[in-house]
Amino acid sequence: MEQRLTEDERLTLKTGVFGAVFLVSNAAPGMLGVIRESFAASGALADASGVVKDALTSGPLPRLPRDSQLEIESVVLPALGRAVRILREKSPADVEAYREVVLTAADRVARAHDGVAPAEAAAIDRIRGALAGPA
């Protein structure tokens, strides 16, 4: 049975998704690339549905660190793990949809500018690992 998410839980899901996009985008920075990448990611977010779409389209935007890739990861990767745990508990049917939205958005961002750079591929691997979490 699906339960409503709290504001805090919705922000966790949003932090995971937007943070994953930012993490990949930041892995191989370039100003023109950032613009293309944000449009690429928005397509994946628009494909979301149900609880996931509600979480991503309501409430405030998450505050993400901007200083270093390591600092971004220290916020984003734990948020992804928490988001999966929240969905497992409150809306198990949406766990796979959330993973799909995050990975699709990250992949589209990486491909938006001259293919996937090694640093972007590594960031996506870390995101995939955070989404897998403990079984």
C-alpha angles and dihedrals in degrees: 000000000000118000126198115258120236120237089256093052092048089051089051091054090047093047089053095051099040090039092053090052091048092046093055093041091050093048091075106019126199127145098231089044091055092059093049091044095053090054091047092052094047090063092058092047091051089057092061120108143187119003092354094054091046091053093048097046102043135066130011127330115257120257109237128189114249104188104088142357089243092054092048090050091050089062102032103045095052089045090055091051092047091048091055091048091049091051093045088056101039107023112011092173089065099053094090092043090054092049089048094051092048095047094042092050091047092048094048090050091051093049096043094085122041097321129290114322119212091249090053092048090051091050090051090051090054090048091050089050092051090050092050092056121162114331 
